[in-house]
Amino acid sequence: MSNEVLDAVRGLLPGIAERARSVDEKGRIPAETVRDLTAAGVFRMLQPTRHGGAEDDPVAFYEVIRAISGACGSTGWVAAVLGVHSWHLGLFPDEAQSEVWAAGPDTLVASSYAPIGRLTPVDGGFELTGRWSFSSGCEFTSWALLGALVVGAEGRPVDFMTVLVPATDYEIREVWDSMGLRGTASDDIVVERAFVPGHRAMRNFEQAQLRNPGRKVNPGPLYRMPFGTIFTGTVTASVIGMAAGCHDLYVARMRDRIRLSLGGGRFVEDQFAQVAVARAASEIDAAILQTDRNVREIHEYARRNEKIPMELRLRARRDQVRGTERAIEAIDILFKTAGGNSLHRGNVIERAWRDAHAGSVHVANDVEHALSMYGRGVFGLKVEDNLV
């Protein structure tokens, strides 16, 4: 399968890798990198064609995200989330899409999906107030997708929605200081009594039921796929990419290493080192093969405009969280066998280990929750979750 964006991105990877340490230390991705990724078409891959996007195959998008994440975890993570938001916006009503992309097809959107905000119904829409955390790459965006609860007359939550808010209606608070993914600048977004018109709000329940209003104007198969597959798969693609990049660097760096302990000798002659790279490579391959397989199958159902079986949606979530788990297992193996040199701050293996572990705690990677949902489905019990 041809992937023209990947071909363009490959030329950027040496520079992204070279800047990775600086990104980690400064806590920011340079604007130059975002401009390069924009020019390569990364952020338009899942964007509707009617708004200048490619409506590409999601597996091709994941392939690009894995490549970028392998060079720099923070850059790959930001590319992933900003890139998938172009897809999510395609699920919104036509008026909302047109408002965002009226400024041009390269307009970027941030997010913080946790239902932190408070939505109060008013004439024509809602009034929104809240403070959201973990909005990766928000400094490069003009809009934000934010999670919020609709509050009824008695002050109780009556619905869970995602709303679209322009940057003019929110303030960014620079608070990000983490152990991993340090360069994502996942700062806080603060909104105080902003008006959100009805067309910029979408019920999460209807989204999970694949009844999104964007399908009326974006009838392609990409917008008939579940949020619980596309978004969570994007998060995992980044973590897998970090592990794969770490594996490649590990092999390259250890190939000529001479042990200074345990009797000396070439590192590559150590049977335990040989087993370690084999185990790590197998876990990474399994993660990629399973996650890509499921997304391809779901995409085929969408192409045929057939109902996507819940069994397949649950399997996709099962393998997606296991994909993250496998990537973490792989990177742990490499980190453990790399020796004391991998402990030095700024070492590429140490940085990849921190980034992957940071990415693994995203709510989309809640392994026990996703596996429990799969088990409920297998046993014939009802499954209700917005991330399926």
TANOR-V273721 format. One record per backbone hydrogen bond with DSSP energy under -0.5 kcal/mol. NH is the residue of the N-H (numbers start at 1). CO is the residue of the C=O. If there is no record, write none. Layout:
NH,CO  NH,CO
This chain:
7,3  8,4  9,5  10,6  11,7  11,8  12,9  13,9  14,10  16,12  17,13  18,14  19,15  20,16  20,17  23,19  24,20  25,21  26,22  27,23  28,23  33,30  34,30  35,31  36,32  37,33  38,34  39,35  40,36  41,37  41,38  42,37  44,41  45,41  45,42  47,44  51,48  52,49  53,48  54,44  55,44  55,47  56,45  60,57  61,57  62,58  63,59  64,60  65,61  66,62  67,63  68,64  69,65  70,66  71,67  71,68  72,68  76,72  77,73  78,74  79,75  80,76  81,77  82,78  83,79  84,80  85,81  86,82  87,83  88,84  89,85  90,86  90,87  91,88  92,89  93,199  96,93  97,93  98,94  99,95  100,96  101,97  102,98  103,100  104,101  107,104  110,143  112,145  116,114  116,147  117,147  118,129  119,117  119,149  120,118  120,127  121,119  121,151  122,125  125,122  126,196  127,120  128,194  129,118  130,191  132,189  134,186  135,187  136,134  137,184  138,135  140,137  141,138  142,108  143,108  144,165  145,110  146,144  146,163  147,112  148,161  149,117  150,159  151,119  152,150  152,156  155,152  158,150  159,150  161,148  162,202  163,146  164,200  165,144  165,163  167,142  169,166  170,167  171,190  173,171  173,188  174,172  175,173  184,181  185,182  187,135  187,185  188,173  189,132  190,171  191,130  193,191  194,128  196,126  197,195  198,124  200,197  201,198  202,162  204,160  207,203  208,204  209,205  210,207  211,206  214,91  215,212  216,213  217,214  218,214  223,220  224,221  225,222  229,226  230,226  231,227  232,227  233,229  234,230  235,231  236,232  237,233  238,234  239,235  240,236  241,237  242,238  243,239  244,240  245,241  246,242  247,243  248,244  249,245  250,246  251,247  252,248  253,249  254,250  255,251  257,254  259,265  264,261  267,257  269,266  270,267  274,270  275,271  276,272  277,273  278,274  279,275  280,276  281,277  282,278  283,279  284,280  285,281  286,282  287,283  288,284  289,285  290,286  291,287  292,288  293,289  294,290  295,291  296,292  297,293  298,294  299,295  300,296  301,297  302,298  303,299  304,300  305,302  306,301  309,307  312,309  313,309  314,310  315,311  316,312  317,313  318,314  319,315  320,316  321,317  322,318  323,319  324,320  325,321  326,322  327,323  328,324  329,325  330,326  331,327  332,328  333,329  334,330  335,331  336,332  337,333  338,334  342,339  343,340  344,341  347,344  351,347  352,348  353,349  354,350  355,351  356,352  357,353  358,354  359,355  360,356  361,357  361,358  362,359  365,362  366,363  367,365  370,366  371,367  372,368  373,369  374,370  375,371  376,372  377,373  378,374  379,375  380,377  381,376  388,385
